[in-house]
Amino acid sequence: MTARHPLAGGLPEPWAVEWGGDFYGPSMSFSVGDVVQRMRWVPAGKFWMGSPEGEAGRFDNEKLHLVVLRQGFWLADTPCTQALWQAVMGNNPSKYKTPDRPVESVSWDDCQAFFRELNRRVRGLLARLPTEAEWEHACRGGTTTATWVGDLHFRGEKEAPLLNDIAWYRGNSKDPHTKADTRPVGRKLPNPLGLFDMLGNVYEWCEDWYGPYDDVPGIDPYGPRKGSLRVLRGGSWFSYARLVRAARRLAYAPGFRLASLGFRVARGPVHRADP
């Protein structure tokens, strides 16, 4: 199992314009024009994917199982912003427009077009979507509860006060002066790996086709070989509290767009185990 990160030898990746480390671990940043995106290192490791049967808000497709990721990877510390999308693609499809908000109204197919152009512009970046297992491993940051700050206790089905410090969701994305919508990234507390907005704000597309966990291996899982729906994770500004949990799974057709759907940049080759 590879635990070392590329900065362990003291040298940054060729694509990095900034690098260093802090309380959350190592980081490197890439840039497109004047837009800089910080990437955080997510170490390899074992974790329990899914949710235990007693978790509040649980759905049946969240079967708890042990997963091993043999390689660490880089993951953006925020969802892709409208500023980064604009810098790469030259347009902004979002419904709720400001540069520091997450880009939304993008499909899985749109994300693939974005990565093709981003990788053309930033040599050696190898940007992509995270796999579903990578996403949950990163979201949990070594924790085993519904969120990285603990399990949820619901006030009705719409609200869970524990979420207020870490996520924008239906219970707090509207105040007396604004309508409910997305919010600027990085305004809530990060998780133990220094990742912001892993829960709430926008759902995040993952690379995998959607399918039952029984159909994929426990080592470097990559979802089914084929399917009709792609996975999304994390909940959004429009989600009830029970949908804003690390184990929650959603899936839509790869061409589907909605103002609550965005994504996050991952970096590096996918190490796929055969089923």
GUPA-845459 format. One record per residue (C-alpha): residue in three letters; x, y, z. Coordinates in pm, whole numbers, plus 32768, in hexadecimal, padded with zeros to 4 digits. Example, Ala and Ser with C-alpha at 12.3 -4.5 7.8 and 13.67 -1.06 7.14 Angstrom:
BEGIN
residuo, x, y, z
ALA, 84CE, 7E3E, 830C;
SER, 8557, 7F96, 82CA;
//
This chain:
BEGIN
residuo, x, y, z
MET, 8000, 8000, 8000;
THR, 8091, 8150, 7F9A;
ALA, 8088, 824A, 80B8;
ARG, 818F, 8343, 8042;
HIS, 8122, 8481, 7F98;
PRO, 81E8, 852B, 7E7F;
LEU, 826E, 863A, 7F69;
ALA, 830F, 8534, 804A;
GLY, 844A, 854C, 7F76;
GLY, 8444, 86C7, 7F81;
LEU, 83E9, 86FD, 7E12;
PRO, 8299, 8782, 7D98;
GLU, 81DF, 86FF, 7C69;
PRO, 8230, 87B2, 7B1F;
TRP, 80D0, 8846, 7B13;
ALA, 80EA, 88E8, 7C69;
VAL, 8102, 8A65, 7C81;
GLU, 80F1, 8A5F, 7DFF;
TRP, 813B, 894C, 7EFB;
GLY, 816F, 8913, 806B;
GLY, 80CD, 887D, 819E;
ASP, 8006, 88DE, 82D1;
PHE, 7F31, 8849, 83E6;
TYR, 7E62, 878A, 82E2;
GLY, 7F8A, 86F8, 8227;
PRO, 803A, 873C, 80DD;
SER, 7FA2, 880E, 7FC9;
MET, 7FF5, 8879, 7E67;
SER, 7F43, 896E, 7D84;
PHE, 7F16, 898C, 7C0C;
SER, 7EA7, 8AC0, 7B4E;
VAL, 7DEB, 8B1A, 7A13;
GLY, 7E22, 8C88, 79C3;
ASP, 7E01, 8D41, 7B0C;
VAL, 7D24, 8C35, 7BAD;
VAL, 7DDA, 8B59, 7CA8;
GLN, 7D4E, 8A10, 7D2C;
ARG, 7DE6, 896C, 7E5F;
MET, 7DF9, 87F1, 7E6A;
ARG, 7E0D, 872A, 7FAD;
TRP, 7EB3, 85D8, 7FD7;
VAL, 7DCA, 84B9, 8034;
PRO, 7E99, 8395, 80BA;
ALA, 7E63, 822B, 805A;
GLY, 7DBA, 8152, 815D;
LYS, 7C9B, 8079, 81D2;
PHE, 7B46, 80FE, 8232;
TRP, 79E1, 808E, 826A;
MET, 7912, 80FF, 8140;
GLY, 779A, 8121, 8166;
SER, 76D6, 8143, 82A8;
PRO, 7682, 8063, 83D0;
GLU, 751A, 7FF0, 83E9;
GLY, 74D6, 80D2, 8512;
GLU, 7548, 8216, 846D;
ALA, 7435, 831E, 846C;
GLY, 73C1, 8372, 830C;
ARG, 7458, 8238, 8273;
PHE, 73E8, 81AB, 8120;
ASP, 73F2, 803D, 80B7;
ASN, 74FD, 8074, 7FAB;
GLU, 7605, 80D4, 80B0;
LYS, 7674, 7F75, 8114;
LEU, 779D, 7F8D, 8201;
HIS, 78D6, 7EE5, 8177;
LEU, 7A4F, 7EFE, 819A;
VAL, 7B0A, 7FAB, 807F;
VAL, 7C80, 7FBE, 8040;
LEU, 7D15, 80D4, 7F6C;
ARG, 7E7B, 8078, 7F19;
GLN, 7EE2, 81CB, 7E91;
GLY, 7EC0, 8328, 7F1D;
PHE, 7E46, 843D, 7E39;
TRP, 7E1E, 85B5, 7E1E;
LEU, 7CC7, 8656, 7E46;
ALA, 7C5F, 87C2, 7E24;
ASP, 7C1A, 8866, 7F72;
THR, 7AD7, 88FF, 7EE9;
PRO, 79D8, 88A6, 7DE1;
CYS, 7A34, 892F, 7C8A;
THR, 79DF, 8AA0, 7C91;
GLN, 7939, 8B67, 7B80;
ALA, 7A7E, 8C29, 7B5F;
LEU, 7B44, 8AEC, 7B11;
TRP, 7A3D, 8A6B, 7A1F;
GLN, 7A37, 8BBC, 796D;
ALA, 7BB3, 8BC2, 7955;
VAL, 7BBA, 8A67, 78BA;
MET, 7A7E, 8A5F, 77E5;
GLY, 7A3E, 8BCE, 779A;
ASN, 78D4, 8BC1, 780F;
ASN, 7806, 8BA0, 794C;
PRO, 76D3, 8ABE, 7944;
SER, 7674, 8B00, 7AB1;
LYS, 751E, 8B7C, 7B1A;
TYR, 75A0, 8C32, 7C4F;
LYS, 76C2, 8CFD, 7BCB;
THR, 77ED, 8D84, 7C8D;
PRO, 7957, 8D1B, 7C50;
ASP, 798D, 8C8F, 7DAF;
ARG, 785D, 8BAC, 7DAE;
PRO, 786D, 8A44, 7D34;
VAL, 7823, 8A14, 7BC6;
GLU, 76D6, 895D, 7B9E;
SER, 75E3, 88F6, 7A90;
VAL, 76F8, 8818, 7A04;
SER, 76CA, 86AE, 799F;
TRP, 77BE, 858E, 79C2;
ASP, 77FF, 85AE, 784D;
ASP, 7845, 8722, 7879;
CYS, 7945, 86CC, 7985;
GLN, 79FC, 85E4, 7895;
ALA, 7A13, 86FE, 7795;
PHE, 7A99, 87E2, 78A7;
PHE, 7BA9, 86E8, 7905;
ARG, 7C14, 86BA, 779C;
GLU, 7C48, 8831, 777B;
LEU, 7CE5, 885A, 78D4;
ASN, 7DDE, 8743, 7891;
ARG, 7E35, 87E0, 7743;
ARG, 7E81, 8929, 77F2;
VAL, 7F39, 88A2, 7926;
ARG, 803D, 87A7, 78B7;
GLY, 805B, 8671, 7991;
LEU, 7F30, 86C1, 7A6D;
LEU, 7E65, 8589, 7A11;
ALA, 7D2C, 8629, 7AA3;
ARG, 7BF1, 8557, 7AC1;
LEU, 7AC5, 8513, 7B9C;
PRO, 7B01, 844D, 7CDB;
THR, 7A77, 82ED, 7CEB;
GLU, 7955, 82B9, 7DDA;
ALA, 7A38, 8205, 7ED1;
GLU, 7B40, 8316, 7EBD;
TRP, 7A36, 841C, 7EFA;
GLU, 79AB, 8375, 8032;
HIS, 7B08, 832A, 80BA;
ALA, 7B62, 8499, 808E;
CYS, 7A19, 8514, 811F;
ARG, 7A3D, 8443, 8258;
GLY, 7BA4, 84A9, 8294;
GLY, 7BDA, 8383, 837D;
THR, 7A8B, 839E, 8431;
THR, 7975, 8298, 843C;
THR, 7841, 8367, 8493;
ALA, 7737, 83FB, 83AC;
THR, 7807, 8539, 838F;
TRP, 796B, 8584, 83F8;
VAL, 78E8, 8642, 8529;
GLY, 77FE, 852D, 859D;
ASP, 76B1, 8483, 8562;
LEU, 757C, 854D, 850C;
HIS, 7451, 858B, 85EA;
PHE, 7330, 860D, 851C;
ARG, 7241, 8725, 8567;
GLY, 712D, 86A6, 8485;
GLU, 71C2, 8623, 8340;
LYS, 723B, 8774, 82C1;
GLU, 732E, 87E2, 83CF;
ALA, 7452, 875A, 8498;
PRO, 7501, 8869, 8565;
LEU, 764D, 87AE, 8556;
LEU, 7664, 87FE, 83E2;
ASN, 765E, 8976, 840E;
ASP, 77D6, 8998, 8443;
ILE, 7840, 88B8, 8321;
ALA, 773A, 88BE, 820C;
TRP, 7644, 898F, 8145;
TYR, 74FE, 88CB, 812A;
ARG, 7387, 890A, 812B;
GLY, 738A, 8956, 829F;
ASN, 7476, 8A81, 8280;
SER, 74A5, 8AE7, 8113;
LYS, 738C, 8BE6, 812C;
ASP, 7389, 8D0F, 8219;
PRO, 728F, 8E2F, 8243;
HIS, 733C, 8EFB, 8134;
THR, 738A, 8DF7, 8029;
LYS, 72EA, 8CD5, 7F74;
ALA, 737A, 8B77, 7F99;
ASP, 7494, 8B36, 7EA4;
THR, 7606, 8AE3, 7E93;
ARG, 7700, 8B9F, 7F6B;
PRO, 786C, 8C07, 7F3A;
VAL, 7958, 8AE3, 7F73;
GLY, 7A30, 8AC2, 80A7;
ARG, 794E, 8B80, 819A;
LYS, 7907, 8A56, 827D;
LEU, 79FE, 898E, 834E;
PRO, 7AD6, 8893, 828E;
ASN, 7AF1, 8721, 82DA;
PRO, 7C28, 867E, 8378;
LEU, 7CDC, 8681, 8226;
GLY, 7C9F, 87F4, 81EB;
LEU, 7B88, 87BC, 80EC;
PHE, 7A6A, 88B7, 80E4;
ASP, 7900, 887B, 807C;
MET, 7920, 8702, 8063;
LEU, 77BE, 8700, 80EA;
GLY, 76B8, 87F2, 806A;
ASN, 76C9, 8918, 7F77;
VAL, 76C9, 883E, 7E3D;
TYR, 76B5, 86C9, 7DFE;
GLU, 77FC, 8653, 7D64;
TRP, 7816, 856D, 7C38;
CYS, 78F1, 8438, 7C5F;
GLU, 7994, 836E, 7B4A;
ASP, 78D8, 8228, 7B87;
TRP, 77A3, 8190, 7AF3;
TYR, 76A3, 8158, 7C06;
GLY, 7664, 7FF8, 7C84;
PRO, 763D, 7F24, 7DBF;
TYR, 7774, 7F09, 7E94;
ASP, 7762, 7D8D, 7E77;
ASP, 77C2, 7DAF, 7D08;
VAL, 7915, 7E54, 7D42;
PRO, 7A58, 7DE1, 7DED;
GLY, 7AC7, 7E5C, 7F41;
ILE, 7C22, 7EBA, 7EC3;
ASP, 7C34, 7FF5, 7DEC;
PRO, 7AC2, 7FE1, 7D8D;
TYR, 7A59, 8091, 7C50;
GLY, 78E6, 8043, 7C2E;
PRO, 7845, 7F66, 7B24;
ARG, 78E0, 7F3A, 79CC;
LYS, 77AC, 7FD3, 792A;
GLY, 7668, 8078, 798D;
SER, 7570, 818D, 7944;
LEU, 75A4, 8271, 7A73;
ARG, 76D8, 831E, 7B00;
VAL, 7710, 8350, 7C75;
LEU, 76F2, 849A, 7D31;
ARG, 774E, 84D8, 7E9B;
GLY, 773C, 85D3, 7FB6;
GLY, 75E4, 8672, 7FB1;
SER, 759F, 87D9, 7F4D;
TRP, 750C, 8928, 7FB1;
PHE, 73B8, 8896, 7F52;
SER, 73D9, 8751, 801B;
TYR, 7327, 86EE, 8159;
ALA, 740F, 869B, 8279;
ARG, 73F9, 8520, 8251;
LEU, 748D, 8542, 80F4;
VAL, 75C0, 85FE, 8172;
ARG, 768A, 84D8, 81F8;
ALA, 77D3, 843A, 818F;
ALA, 772A, 82F3, 8128;
ARG, 7606, 8385, 8063;
ARG, 75FC, 8317, 7EF5;
LEU, 754B, 83BB, 7DCE;
ALA, 7556, 836E, 7C5B;
TYR, 74E7, 8418, 7B1A;
ALA, 7517, 83E1, 79A6;
PRO, 7668, 8467, 7930;
GLY, 75C3, 8577, 7860;
PHE, 74E6, 85FB, 7979;
ARG, 750F, 8762, 79F6;
LEU, 747E, 8809, 7B2A;
ALA, 74CF, 8943, 7BF3;
SER, 7534, 886B, 7D1C;
LEU, 7634, 8795, 7C60;
GLY, 77A7, 87E8, 7C4D;
PHE, 78F2, 8732, 7C74;
ARG, 7A4F, 8736, 7D09;
VAL, 7B9F, 8703, 7C5C;
ALA, 7C6B, 85CC, 7CAF;
ARG, 7DC4, 858A, 7C28;
GLY, 7E87, 8456, 7BC0;
PRO, 7E51, 8304, 7B1A;
VAL, 7D3A, 8223, 7B96;
HIS, 7DB9, 80D8, 7C22;
ARG, 7CA2, 7FE8, 7BCE;
ALA, 7C85, 7E89, 7C5B;
ASP, 7BE0, 7D7F, 7B86;
PRO, 7A8B, 7D10, 7C0B;
//
